Amino acid sequence: MEISRRKPQFRRPPKLEPLRRRGTIAPLSRNQGTLKISLNSPLYERPGFLLWRARHIASSIFTYECREFSVTSTQYLVLAVVKENPGTDQAGVSRNAGLDRFTTALVLSNLIKRGVVIRARSASDRRRYALRLSPRGFELLKRILPSAARARARILSPFTPRQRKLFISMLQQFVAALNSDARAPVYEEALPHTRNARRITHQE
């Protein structure tokens, strides 16, 4: 029996595109032209959707800029509240940060395990636990400041200096005037421009 000596032919596998990192935007090819963003969708006329997108973008920027510290924006908020209110308890953190009790308990548990927040019984009331930053917590906040400042600058980068002041002022007015409508309202004393917001609300 004659055996064929013809070499088997193999098809080349299709060329695969390089994997893209999650959360990154692929560069445009030359024939794609300039990327155009259209905001004609009705979604972009809804304040709730816009605020949700803004929150998502701000959180993503903070996470990227502060990635070396493994600290989320919520953890950074709780650390700042504990620093400004040494001796406060979990309920106090919740009301000052505007977080619900479950989220506050979860974040504090993580920070206590990391050794950046100390939880001990209050000297004045043995039924409650007082919170304060540990030396490691103070050091972490000190080291994270430049990264947090970069995140803040990126978030405000689309605006001119005048627009930035107006943007912050309008956000302050918004959170102060509608604080009582929130699922987790903050202390009235912690609100920005509370009196001005009330005056504007009454006038309208």
Backbone as JSON Lines, residues from 0, in Angstrom:
{"i":0,"aa":"M","n":[0.85,-1.21,0.0],"ca":[0.0,0.0,0.0],"c":[0.88,1.24,0.0]}
{"i":1,"aa":"E","n":[0.59,2.15,-0.9],"ca":[1.41,3.37,-1.04],"c":[0.97,4.42,-0.02]}
{"i":2,"aa":"I","n":[1.92,4.92,0.72],"ca":[1.63,5.92,1.75],"c":[1.92,7.32,1.19]}
{"i":3,"aa":"S","n":[0.96,8.2,1.36],"ca":[1.12,9.56,0.86],"c":[2.16,10.3,1.68]}
{"i":4,"aa":"R","n":[3.09,10.99,0.99],"ca":[4.13,11.75,1.66],"c":[3.8,13.25,1.73]}
{"i":5,"aa":"R","n":[2.59,13.6,1.35],"ca":[2.2,15.01,1.37],"c":[2.1,15.51,2.81]}
{"i":6,"aa":"K","n":[2.73,16.61,3.09],"ca":[2.72,17.16,4.44],"c":[1.34,17.71,4.8]}
{"i":7,"aa":"P","n":[0.91,17.44,6.02],"ca":[-0.39,17.99,6.43],"c":[-0.35,19.52,6.46]}
{"i":8,"aa":"Q","n":[-1.42,20.13,6.02],"ca":[-1.49,21.59,5.98],"c":[-2.33,22.11,7.14]}
{"i":9,"aa":"F","n":[-1.78,23.05,7.82],"ca":[-2.47,23.64,8.96],"c":[-2.85,25.08,8.64]}
{"i":10,"aa":"R","n":[-4.04,25.42,9.03],"ca":[-4.48,26.8,8.84],"c":[-3.96,27.68,9.98]}
{"i":11,"aa":"R","n":[-3.53,28.84,9.62],"ca":[-3.09,29.77,10.66],"c":[-4.28,30.25,11.48]}
{"i":12,"aa":"P","n":[-4.13,30.28,12.8],"ca":[-5.23,30.77,13.63],"c":[-5.46,32.26,13.37]}
{"i":13,"aa":"P","n":[-6.68,32.71,13.49],"ca":[-6.94,34.15,13.26],"c":[-6.17,35.01,14.24]}
{"i":14,"aa":"K","n":[-5.74,36.14,13.77],"ca":[-4.98,37.06,14.61],"c":[-5.89,37.68,15.65]}
{"i":15,"aa":"L","n":[-5.51,37.52,16.91],"ca":[-6.33,38.02,18.0],"c":[-5.92,39.44,18.36]}
{"i":16,"aa":"E","n":[-6.9,40.26,18.69],"ca":[-6.62,41.61,19.15],"c":[-6.1,41.55,20.58]}
{"i":17,"aa":"P","n":[-5.17,42.42,20.92],"ca":[-4.66,42.43,22.3],"c":[-5.77,42.73,23.28]}
{"i":18,"aa":"L","n":[-5.69,42.06,24.43],"ca":[-6.7,42.27,25.46],"c":[-6.61,43.69,25.99]}
{"i":19,"aa":"R","n":[-7.76,44.28,26.26],"ca":[-7.8,45.62,26.81],"c":[-7.98,45.54,28.31]}
{"i":20,"aa":"R","n":[-7.31,46.39,28.98],"ca":[-7.48,46.45,30.41],"c":[-8.88,46.91,30.75]}
{"i":21,"aa":"R","n":[-9.39,46.31,31.8],"ca":[-10.74,46.68,32.22],"c":[-10.76,48.14,32.66]}
{"i":22,"aa":"G","n":[-11.74,48.87,32.16],"ca":[-11.88,50.26,32.59],"c":[-11.09,51.24,31.76]}
{"i":23,"aa":"T","n":[-10.43,50.76,30.68],"ca":[-9.67,51.67,29.83],"c":[-10.39,51.86,28.51]}
{"i":24,"aa":"I","n":[-10.05,52.91,27.81],"ca":[-10.65,53.21,26.51],"c":[-9.63,52.95,25.44]}
{"i":25,"aa":"A","n":[-9.98,52.13,24.46],"ca":[-9.06,51.8,23.39],"c":[-8.8,53.02,22.53]}
{"i":26,"aa":"P","n":[-7.55,53.23,22.08],"ca":[-7.27,54.39,21.23],"c":[-7.96,54.26,19.88]}
{"i":27,"aa":"L","n":[-8.31,55.38,19.29],"ca":[-8.97,55.38,17.99],"c":[-7.97,55.09,16.88]}
{"i":28,"aa":"S","n":[-8.4,54.31,15.9],"ca":[-7.55,54.1,14.74],"c":[-7.66,55.31,13.82]}
{"i":29,"aa":"R","n":[-6.79,55.38,12.82],"ca":[-6.75,56.55,11.96],"c":[-8.04,56.73,11.16]}
{"i":30,"aa":"N","n":[-8.63,55.61,10.72],"ca":[-9.82,55.73,9.89],"c":[-11.09,55.96,10.7]}
{"i":31,"aa":"Q","n":[-10.96,55.99,12.03],"ca":[-12.13,56.24,12.85],"c":[-12.39,57.73,13.04]}
{"i":32,"aa":"G","n":[-11.38,58.53,12.79],"ca":[-11.55,59.97,12.93],"c":[-11.59,60.39,14.39]}
{"i":33,"aa":"T","n":[-12.17,61.55,14.64],"ca":[-12.24,62.1,15.98],"c":[-13.46,61.57,16.72]}
{"i":34,"aa":"L","n":[-13.25,61.2,17.98],"ca":[-14.34,60.71,18.8],"c":[-15.3,61.84,19.12]}
{"i":35,"aa":"K","n":[-16.57,61.63,18.82],"ca":[-17.6,62.63,19.09],"c":[-18.57,62.09,20.12]}
{"i":36,"aa":"I","n":[-18.82,62.86,21.13],"ca":[-19.74,62.46,22.18],"c":[-21.04,63.23,22.03]}
{"i":37,"aa":"S","n":[-22.12,62.5,21.94],"ca":[-23.43,63.13,21.79],"c":[-24.19,63.03,23.1]}
{"i":38,"aa":"L","n":[-24.71,64.14,23.58],"ca":[-25.49,64.17,24.81],"c":[-26.96,64.48,24.49]}
{"i":39,"aa":"N","n":[-27.41,64.01,23.33],"ca":[-28.78,64.27,22.93],"c":[-29.78,63.32,23.56]}
{"i":40,"aa":"S","n":[-29.28,62.27,24.23],"ca":[-30.18,61.31,24.86],"c":[-30.98,61.99,25.97]}
{"i":41,"aa":"P","n":[-32.25,61.62,26.12],"ca":[-33.07,62.18,27.21],"c":[-32.48,61.92,28.59]}
{"i":42,"aa":"L","n":[-31.64,60.87,28.7],"ca":[-31.01,60.58,29.99],"c":[-30.19,61.76,30.48]}
{"i":43,"aa":"Y","n":[-29.56,62.45,29.56],"ca":[-28.67,63.55,29.93],"c":[-29.43,64.85,30.21]}
{"i":44,"aa":"E","n":[-30.73,64.74,30.33],"ca":[-31.53,65.87,30.8],"c":[-32.13,65.57,32.17]}
{"i":45,"aa":"R","n":[-31.81,64.4,32.7],"ca":[-32.32,63.99,34.0],"c":[-31.28,64.25,35.08]}
{"i":46,"aa":"P","n":[-31.57,65.11,36.06],"ca":[-30.57,65.43,37.09],"c":[-30.14,64.22,37.89]}
{"i":47,"aa":"G","n":[-31.07,63.29,38.15],"ca":[-30.7,62.09,38.91],"c":[-29.66,61.26,38.2]}
{"i":48,"aa":"F","n":[-29.84,61.06,36.9],"ca":[-28.87,60.29,36.12],"c":[-27.53,61.01,36.05]}
{"i":49,"aa":"L","n":[-27.56,62.32,35.83],"ca":[-26.32,63.09,35.75],"c":[-25.55,63.05,37.06]}
{"i":50,"aa":"L","n":[-26.28,63.17,38.18],"ca":[-25.62,63.1,39.49],"c":[-25.04,61.72,39.73]}
{"i":51,"aa":"W","n":[-25.75,60.69,39.3],"ca":[-25.25,59.32,39.45],"c":[-23.98,59.11,38.63]}
{"i":52,"aa":"R","n":[-23.97,59.62,37.39],"ca":[-22.79,59.5,36.55],"c":[-21.63,60.29,37.14]}
{"i":53,"aa":"A","n":[-21.92,61.49,37.64],"ca":[-20.88,62.32,38.24],"c":[-20.26,61.62,39.44]}
{"i":54,"aa":"R","n":[-21.11,61.0,40.26],"ca":[-20.62,60.26,41.43],"c":[-19.73,59.09,41.01]}
{"i":55,"aa":"H","n":[-20.16,58.39,39.97],"ca":[-19.38,57.25,39.48],"c":[-18.02,57.71,38.95]}
{"i":56,"aa":"I","n":[-18.02,58.79,38.2],"ca":[-16.77,59.31,37.64],"c":[-15.84,59.79,38.75]}
{"i":57,"aa":"A","n":[-16.39,60.53,39.71],"ca":[-15.57,61.04,40.81],"c":[-14.96,59.91,41.63]}
{"i":58,"aa":"S","n":[-15.75,58.88,41.89],"ca":[-15.26,57.73,42.65],"c":[-14.17,56.98,41.9]}
{"i":59,"aa":"S","n":[-14.35,56.84,40.59],"ca":[-13.35,56.15,39.76],"c":[-12.03,56.92,39.75]}
{"i":60,"aa":"I","n":[-12.12,58.24,39.63],"ca":[-10.91,59.07,39.63],"c":[-10.18,58.95,40.97]}
{"i":61,"aa":"F","n":[-10.93,59.03,42.07],"ca":[-10.31,58.92,43.4],"c":[-9.64,57.56,43.56]}
{"i":62,"aa":"T","n":[-10.32,56.49,43.17],"ca":[-9.76,55.14,43.31],"c":[-8.46,55.01,42.53]}
{"i":63,"aa":"Y","n":[-8.41,55.61,41.33],"ca":[-7.19,55.53,40.53],"c":[-6.06,56.33,41.15]}
{"i":64,"aa":"E","n":[-6.32,57.56,41.53],"ca":[-5.27,58.41,42.07],"c":[-4.74,57.9,43.41]}
{"i":65,"aa":"C","n":[-5.58,57.24,44.19],"ca":[-5.19,56.76,45.53],"c":[-5.0,55.25,45.56]}
{"i":66,"aa":"R","n":[-4.73,54.65,44.41],"ca":[-4.66,53.21,44.3],"c":[-3.55,52.59,45.16]}
{"i":67,"aa":"E","n":[-2.47,53.3,45.37],"ca":[-1.35,52.73,46.13],"c":[-1.68,52.6,47.62]}
{"i":68,"aa":"F","n":[-2.72,53.27,48.08],"ca":[-3.07,53.21,49.5],"c":[-4.21,52.23,49.79]}
{"i":69,"aa":"S","n":[-4.83,51.69,48.76],"ca":[-5.95,50.75,48.91],"c":[-7.04,51.34,49.8]}
{"i":70,"aa":"V","n":[-7.4,52.59,49.51],"ca":[-8.44,53.29,50.27],"c":[-9.51,53.76,49.31]}
{"i":71,"aa":"T","n":[-10.77,53.44,49.61],"ca":[-11.87,53.91,48.78],"c":[-12.27,55.32,49.21]}
{"i":72,"aa":"S","n":[-13.07,55.97,48.38],"ca":[-13.52,57.33,48.72],"c":[-14.37,57.33,49.98]}
{"i":73,"aa":"T","n":[-15.15,56.27,50.21],"ca":[-15.97,56.17,51.42],"c":[-15.1,55.99,52.66]}
{"i":74,"aa":"Q","n":[-14.06,55.17,52.56],"ca":[-13.14,55.0,53.68],"c":[-12.41,56.3,54.0]}
{"i":75,"aa":"Y","n":[-12.02,57.01,52.95],"ca":[-11.35,58.3,53.15],"c":[-12.28,59.29,53.84]}
{"i":76,"aa":"L","n":[-13.55,59.28,53.46],"ca":[-14.55,60.14,54.1],"c":[-14.68,59.82,55.58]}
{"i":77,"aa":"V","n":[-14.76,58.55,55.92],"ca":[-14.91,58.15,57.33],"c":[-13.66,58.52,58.12]}
{"i":78,"aa":"L","n":[-12.5,58.33,57.56],"ca":[-11.26,58.72,58.23],"c":[-11.25,60.22,58.53]}
{"i":79,"aa":"A","n":[-11.68,61.01,57.55],"ca":[-11.71,62.47,57.73],"c":[-12.71,62.86,58.82]}
{"i":80,"aa":"V","n":[-13.86,62.19,58.87],"ca":[-14.88,62.5,59.88],"c":[-14.37,62.15,61.28]}
{"i":81,"aa":"V","n":[-13.73,61.0,61.41],"ca":[-13.19,60.59,62.71],"c":[-12.09,61.54,63.16]}
{"i":82,"aa":"K","n":[-11.27,62.0,62.22],"ca":[-10.21,62.95,62.56],"c":[-10.8,64.27,63.07]}
{"i":83,"aa":"E","n":[-11.85,64.75,62.39],"ca":[-12.46,66.03,62.77],"c":[-13.31,65.92,64.03]}
{"i":84,"aa":"N","n":[-13.73,64.69,64.38],"ca":[-14.6,64.49,65.55],"c":[-14.06,63.38,66.44]}
{"i":85,"aa":"P","n":[-12.89,63.57,67.03],"ca":[-12.32,62.52,67.89],"c":[-13.24,62.23,69.07]}
{"i":86,"aa":"G","n":[-13.44,60.94,69.34],"ca":[-14.31,60.55,70.43],"c":[-15.74,60.3,70.01]}
{"i":87,"aa":"T","n":[-16.06,60.54,68.74],"ca":[-17.41,60.28,68.26],"c":[-17.67,58.78,68.22]}
{"i":88,"aa":"D","n":[-18.93,58.4,68.1],"ca":[-19.26,56.98,68.0],"c":[-19.73,56.65,66.59]}
{"i":89,"aa":"Q","n":[-20.16,55.41,66.38],"ca":[-20.57,54.98,65.04],"c":[-21.75,55.78,64.53]}
{"i":90,"aa":"A","n":[-22.71,56.07,65.4],"ca":[-23.87,56.86,64.98],"c":[-23.46,58.26,64.58]}
{"i":91,"aa":"G","n":[-22.49,58.84,65.3],"ca":[-22.0,60.17,64.97],"c":[-21.31,60.2,63.62]}
{"i":92,"aa":"V","n":[-20.53,59.15,63.32],"ca":[-19.88,59.07,62.01],"c":[-20.93,58.98,60.91]}
{"i":93,"aa":"S","n":[-21.96,58.16,61.15],"ca":[-23.02,57.99,60.17],"c":[-23.72,59.31,59.86]}
{"i":94,"aa":"R","n":[-24.04,60.07,60.89],"ca":[-24.77,61.32,60.68],"c":[-23.89,62.43,60.12]}
{"i":95,"aa":"N","n":[-22.61,62.42,60.44],"ca":[-21.7,63.45,59.9],"c":[-21.29,63.16,58.46]}
{"i":96,"aa":"A","n":[-21.18,61.87,58.12],"ca":[-20.75,61.49,56.77],"c":[-21.92,61.3,55.82]}
{"i":97,"aa":"G","n":[-23.14,61.19,56.35],"ca":[-24.3,60.96,55.49],"c":[-24.34,59.54,54.96]}
{"i":98,"aa":"L","n":[-23.9,58.57,55.78],"ca":[-23.9,57.17,55.39],"c":[-24.93,56.4,56.21]}
{"i":99,"aa":"D","n":[-25.51,55.36,55.62],"ca":[-26.44,54.54,56.4],"c":[-25.66,53.71,57.41]}
{"i":100,"aa":"R","n":[-26.36,53.17,58.39],"ca":[-25.7,52.47,59.49],"c":[-24.93,51.24,59.03]}
{"i":101,"aa":"F","n":[-25.5,50.5,58.1],"ca":[-24.83,49.28,57.63],"c":[-23.49,49.61,56.96]}
{"i":102,"aa":"T","n":[-23.51,50.59,56.06],"ca":[-22.27,50.99,55.38],"c":[-21.24,51.52,56.37]}
{"i":103,"aa":"T","n":[-21.69,52.33,57.33],"ca":[-20.78,52.87,58.33],"c":[-20.13,51.76,59.14]}
{"i":104,"aa":"A","n":[-20.93,50.79,59.58],"ca":[-20.4,49.68,60.37],"c":[-19.39,48.87,59.57]}
{"i":105,"aa":"L","n":[-19.69,48.64,58.29],"ca":[-18.8,47.86,57.42],"c":[-17.47,48.58,57.2]}
{"i":106,"aa":"V","n":[-17.53,49.86,56.92],"ca":[-16.31,50.64,56.67],"c":[-15.47,50.74,57.94]}
{"i":107,"aa":"L","n":[-16.11,51.04,59.07],"ca":[-15.37,51.15,60.33],"c":[-14.72,49.83,60.71]}
{"i":108,"aa":"S","n":[-15.42,48.72,60.49],"ca":[-14.85,47.41,60.8],"c":[-13.57,47.18,60.02]}
{"i":109,"aa":"N","n":[-13.58,47.55,58.74],"ca":[-12.4,47.39,57.9],"c":[-11.25,48.28,58.37]}
{"i":110,"aa":"L","n":[-11.56,49.54,58.71],"ca":[-10.52,50.47,59.14],"c":[-9.94,50.08,60.5]}
{"i":111,"aa":"I","n":[-10.78,49.54,61.37],"ca":[-10.29,49.09,62.68],"c":[-9.37,47.89,62.51]}
{"i":112,"aa":"K","n":[-9.73,46.96,61.62],"ca":[-8.87,45.8,61.36],"c":[-7.54,46.22,60.78]}
{"i":113,"aa":"R","n":[-7.53,47.29,59.99],"ca":[-6.28,47.77,59.4],"c":[-5.43,48.54,60.41]}
{"i":114,"aa":"G","n":[-6.01,48.84,61.55],"ca":[-5.26,49.53,62.59],"c":[-5.15,51.02,62.41]}
{"i":115,"aa":"V","n":[-6.03,51.61,61.6],"ca":[-5.97,53.06,61.38],"c":[-7.03,53.81,62.21]}
{"i":116,"aa":"V","n":[-7.99,53.07,62.76],"ca":[-9.01,53.63,63.65],"c":[-9.03,52.8,64.92]}
{"i":117,"aa":"I","n":[-9.09,53.47,66.06],"ca":[-9.14,52.8,67.37],"c":[-10.55,52.92,67.94]}
{"i":118,"aa":"R","n":[-11.08,51.82,68.4],"ca":[-12.43,51.78,68.98],"c":[-12.31,51.33,70.44]}
{"i":119,"aa":"A","n":[-12.75,52.18,71.36],"ca":[-12.64,51.87,72.79],"c":[-13.87,52.41,73.51]}
{"i":120,"aa":"R","n":[-14.17,51.83,74.68],"ca":[-15.31,52.3,75.46],"c":[-15.11,53.75,75.9]}
{"i":121,"aa":"S","n":[-16.18,54.5,75.84],"ca":[-16.12,55.9,76.23],"c":[-15.93,56.03,77.73]}
{"i":122,"aa":"A","n":[-15.08,56.97,78.13],"ca":[-14.84,57.17,79.55],"c":[-16.05,57.77,80.25]}
{"i":123,"aa":"S","n":[-16.85,58.55,79.52],"ca":[-18.01,59.22,80.11],"c":[-19.28,58.36,80.06]}
{"i":124,"aa":"D","n":[-19.34,57.43,79.12],"ca":[-20.51,56.57,78.98],"c":[-20.03,55.18,78.57]}
{"i":125,"aa":"R","n":[-20.04,54.24,79.49],"ca":[-19.5,52.91,79.24],"c":[-20.35,52.11,78.25]}
{"i":126,"aa":"R","n":[-21.53,52.62,77.92],"ca":[-22.39,51.9,76.99],"c":[-22.03,52.18,75.53]}
{"i":127,"aa":"R","n":[-21.28,53.23,75.28],"ca":[-20.94,53.58,73.91],"c":[-19.44,53.42,73.66]}
{"i":128,"aa":"Y","n":[-19.1,53.26,72.4],"ca":[-17.7,53.11,72.0],"c":[-17.25,54.37,71.26]}
{"i":129,"aa":"A","n":[-16.15,54.92,71.72],"ca":[-15.59,56.12,71.11],"c":[-14.58,55.74,70.03]}
{"i":130,"aa":"L","n":[-14.49,56.56,69.0],"ca":[-13.6,56.3,67.87],"c":[-12.58,57.42,67.73]}
{"i":131,"aa":"R","n":[-11.37,57.05,67.39],"ca":[-10.34,58.04,67.12],"c":[-9.31,57.43,66.18]}
{"i":132,"aa":"L","n":[-8.55,58.28,65.53],"ca":[-7.5,57.79,64.64],"c":[-6.3,57.29,65.44]}
{"i":133,"aa":"S","n":[-5.7,56.24,64.96],"ca":[-4.44,55.77,65.52],"c":[-3.3,56.55,64.87]}
{"i":134,"aa":"P","n":[-2.07,56.45,65.4],"ca":[-0.94,57.1,64.72],"c":[-0.82,56.66,63.26]}
{"i":135,"aa":"R","n":[-1.12,55.4,62.98],"ca":[-1.1,54.93,61.6],"c":[-2.17,55.61,60.76]}
{"i":136,"aa":"G","n":[-3.32,55.9,61.4],"ca":[-4.4,56.59,60.68],"c":[-4.01,58.01,60.32]}
{"i":137,"aa":"F","n":[-3.38,58.72,61.26],"ca":[-2.92,60.08,60.97],"c":[-1.87,60.07,59.86]}
{"i":138,"aa":"E","n":[-0.98,59.09,59.91],"ca":[0.07,58.99,58.9],"c":[-0.52,58.68,57.53]}
{"i":139,"aa":"L","n":[-1.54,57.81,57.5],"ca":[-2.18,57.48,56.23],"c":[-2.85,58.7,55.61]}
{"i":140,"aa":"L","n":[-3.58,59.46,56.42],"ca":[-4.22,60.67,55.9],"c":[-3.19,61.67,55.39]}
{"i":141,"aa":"K","n":[-2.08,61.77,56.08],"ca":[-1.03,62.69,55.66],"c":[-0.44,62.28,54.32]}
{"i":142,"aa":"R","n":[-0.21,60.98,54.16],"ca":[0.39,60.48,52.92],"c":[-0.57,60.54,51.73]}
{"i":143,"aa":"I","n":[-1.86,60.42,52.01],"ca":[-2.84,60.35,50.94],"c":[-3.25,61.73,50.42]}
{"i":144,"aa":"L","n":[-2.92,62.78,51.16],"ca":[-3.34,64.13,50.79],"c":[-2.96,64.54,49.36]}
{"i":145,"aa":"P","n":[-1.7,64.34,48.93],"ca":[-1.35,64.74,47.55],"c":[-2.18,64.0,46.5]}
{"i":146,"aa":"S","n":[-2.43,62.7,46.72],"ca":[-3.22,61.93,45.77],"c":[-4.67,62.4,45.75]}
{"i":147,"aa":"A","n":[-5.22,62.68,46.93],"ca":[-6.59,63.19,47.01],"c":[-6.7,64.55,46.34]}
{"i":148,"aa":"A","n":[-5.66,65.37,46.47],"ca":[-5.65,66.68,45.82],"c":[-5.63,66.54,44.29]}
{"i":149,"aa":"R","n":[-4.89,65.56,43.79],"ca":[-4.87,65.31,42.35],"c":[-6.24,64.86,41.86]}
{"i":150,"aa":"A","n":[-6.89,64.01,42.64],"ca":[-8.23,63.55,42.28],"c":[-9.2,64.73,42.24]}
{"i":151,"aa":"R","n":[-9.11,65.6,43.22],"ca":[-9.99,66.77,43.28],"c":[-9.75,67.68,42.07]}
{"i":152,"aa":"A","n":[-8.49,67.86,41.71],"ca":[-8.16,68.71,40.57],"c":[-8.69,68.12,39.27]}
{"i":153,"aa":"R","n":[-8.6,66.8,39.12],"ca":[-9.11,66.15,37.91],"c":[-10.62,66.27,37.82]}
{"i":154,"aa":"I","n":[-11.3,66.14,38.95],"ca":[-12.76,66.23,38.96],"c":[-13.22,67.61,38.54]}
{"i":155,"aa":"L","n":[-12.48,68.64,38.94],"ca":[-12.86,70.02,38.62],"c":[-12.21,70.54,37.34]}
{"i":156,"aa":"S","n":[-11.43,69.71,36.68],"ca":[-10.68,70.15,35.5],"c":[-11.53,70.62,34.33]}
{"i":157,"aa":"P","n":[-12.78,70.14,34.14],"ca":[-13.56,70.64,33.0],"c":[-13.99,72.1,33.13]}
{"i":158,"aa":"F","n":[-13.85,72.68,34.33],"ca":[-14.38,74.02,34.58],"c":[-13.28,75.08,34.65]}
{"i":159,"aa":"T","n":[-13.68,76.31,34.4],"ca":[-12.8,77.45,34.64],"c":[-12.8,77.73,36.15]}
{"i":160,"aa":"P","n":[-11.84,78.51,36.66],"ca":[-11.84,78.82,38.1],"c":[-13.16,79.4,38.59]}
{"i":161,"aa":"R","n":[-13.77,80.26,37.79],"ca":[-15.05,80.84,38.19],"c":[-16.15,79.78,38.22]}
{"i":162,"aa":"Q","n":[-16.15,78.9,37.21],"ca":[-17.15,77.84,37.16],"c":[-16.99,76.87,38.32]}
{"i":163,"aa":"R","n":[-15.76,76.63,38.74],"ca":[-15.53,75.7,39.86],"c":[-16.2,76.21,41.13]}
{"i":164,"aa":"K","n":[-16.04,77.5,41.4],"ca":[-16.65,78.08,42.59],"c":[-18.17,77.99,42.52]}
{"i":165,"aa":"L","n":[-18.71,78.27,41.33],"ca":[-20.16,78.21,41.15],"c":[-20.65,76.76,41.27]}
{"i":166,"aa":"F","n":[-19.92,75.83,40.7],"ca":[-20.28,74.41,40.76],"c":[-20.33,73.92,42.2]}
{"i":167,"aa":"I","n":[-19.29,74.22,42.98],"ca":[-19.25,73.8,44.38],"c":[-20.36,74.47,45.17]}
{"i":168,"aa":"S","n":[-20.58,75.76,44.91],"ca":[-21.63,76.5,45.62],"c":[-23.02,75.9,45.35]}
{"i":169,"aa":"M","n":[-23.29,75.54,44.11],"ca":[-24.59,74.97,43.76],"c":[-24.77,73.58,44.37]}
{"i":170,"aa":"L","n":[-23.7,72.8,44.41],"ca":[-23.77,71.49,45.06],"c":[-24.03,71.64,46.56]}
{"i":171,"aa":"Q","n":[-23.38,72.61,47.18],"ca":[-23.6,72.86,48.6],"c":[-25.05,73.26,48.87]}
{"i":172,"aa":"Q","n":[-25.57,74.11,48.01],"ca":[-26.96,74.53,48.16],"c":[-27.9,73.33,47.99]}
{"i":173,"aa":"F","n":[-27.59,72.47,47.06],"ca":[-28.43,71.3,46.79],"c":[-28.47,70.35,48.0]}
{"i":174,"aa":"V","n":[-27.28,69.98,48.53],"ca":[-27.25,69.01,49.62],"c":[-27.8,69.6,50.91]}
{"i":175,"aa":"A","n":[-27.7,70.92,51.08],"ca":[-28.24,71.55,52.28],"c":[-29.76,71.65,52.23]}
{"i":176,"aa":"A","n":[-30.28,72.06,51.08],"ca":[-31.72,72.28,50.96],"c":[-32.51,70.98,50.98]}
{"i":177,"aa":"L","n":[-31.94,69.89,50.46],"ca":[-32.66,68.63,50.36],"c":[-32.14,67.57,51.33]}
{"i":178,"aa":"N","n":[-31.43,67.99,52.35],"ca":[-30.84,67.05,53.3],"c":[-31.9,66.15,53.94]}
{"i":179,"aa":"S","n":[-33.03,66.72,54.33],"ca":[-34.06,65.95,55.02],"c":[-34.71,64.9,54.13]}
{"i":180,"aa":"D","n":[-34.54,65.01,52.82],"ca":[-35.11,64.02,51.9],"c":[-34.21,62.8,51.72]}
{"i":181,"aa":"A","n":[-33.01,62.86,52.25],"ca":[-32.06,61.76,52.08],"c":[-32.4,60.59,53.0]}
{"i":182,"aa":"R","n":[-32.05,59.39,52.55],"ca":[-32.24,58.2,53.38],"c":[-31.33,58.24,54.6]}
{"i":183,"aa":"A","n":[-30.17,58.87,54.44],"ca":[-29.23,59.02,55.55],"c":[-28.84,60.5,55.65]}
{"i":184,"aa":"P","n":[-29.7,61.32,56.27],"ca":[-29.38,62.76,56.39],"c":[-28.21,62.99,57.33]}
{"i":185,"aa":"V","n":[-27.54,64.12,57.15],"ca":[-26.43,64.47,58.02],"c":[-26.91,65.47,59.07]}
{"i":186,"aa":"Y","n":[-26.08,65.66,60.1],"ca":[-26.4,66.64,61.13],"c":[-26.58,68.01,60.49]}
{"i":187,"aa":"E","n":[-27.55,68.75,60.98],"ca":[-27.78,70.1,60.46],"c":[-26.53,70.96,60.63]}
{"i":188,"aa":"E","n":[-25.8,70.77,61.75],"ca":[-24.61,71.58,62.01],"c":[-23.5,71.3,61.0]}
{"i":189,"aa":"A","n":[-23.55,70.11,60.38],"ca":[-22.49,69.74,59.43],"c":[-22.78,70.19,58.01]}
{"i":190,"aa":"L","n":[-23.96,70.77,57.8],"ca":[-24.33,71.18,56.44],"c":[-23.65,72.49,56.04]}
{"i":191,"aa":"P","n":[-23.27,72.61,54.77],"ca":[-22.69,73.87,54.29],"c":[-23.76,74.9,53.98]}
{"i":192,"aa":"H","n":[-23.53,76.12,54.41],"ca":[-24.44,77.23,54.09],"c":[-25.89,76.9,54.42]}
{"i":193,"aa":"T","n":[-26.11,76.3,55.58],"ca":[-27.47,75.87,55.93],"c":[-28.44,77.05,55.96]}
{"i":194,"aa":"R","n":[-28.06,78.14,56.57],"ca":[-28.96,79.28,56.69],"c":[-29.29,79.88,55.33]}
{"i":195,"aa":"N","n":[-28.28,80.0,54.47],"ca":[-28.51,80.56,53.14],"c":[-29.44,79.68,52.33]}
{"i":196,"aa":"A","n":[-29.22,78.35,52.44],"ca":[-30.06,77.42,51.69],"c":[-31.51,77.51,52.16]}
{"i":197,"aa":"R","n":[-31.72,77.63,53.46],"ca":[-33.07,77.74,53.99],"c":[-33.74,79.03,53.51]}
{"i":198,"aa":"R","n":[-32.95,80.12,53.5],"ca":[-33.49,81.41,53.08],"c":[-33.93,81.35,51.61]}
{"i":199,"aa":"I","n":[-33.09,80.73,50.77],"ca":[-33.41,80.62,49.35],"c":[-34.64,79.76,49.15]}
{"i":200,"aa":"T","n":[-34.72,78.65,49.92],"ca":[-35.85,77.74,49.79],"c":[-37.15,78.44,50.15]}
{"i":201,"aa":"H","n":[-37.14,79.22,51.24],"ca":[-38.34,79.92,51.68],"c":[-38.77,80.98,50.65]}
{"i":202,"aa":"Q","n":[-37.78,81.65,50.05],"ca":[-38.1,82.68,49.08],"c":[-38.75,82.1,47.83]}
{"i":203,"aa":"E","n":[-38.31,80.89,47.44],"ca":[-38.85,80.27,46.25],"c":[-40.21,79.62,46.53]}
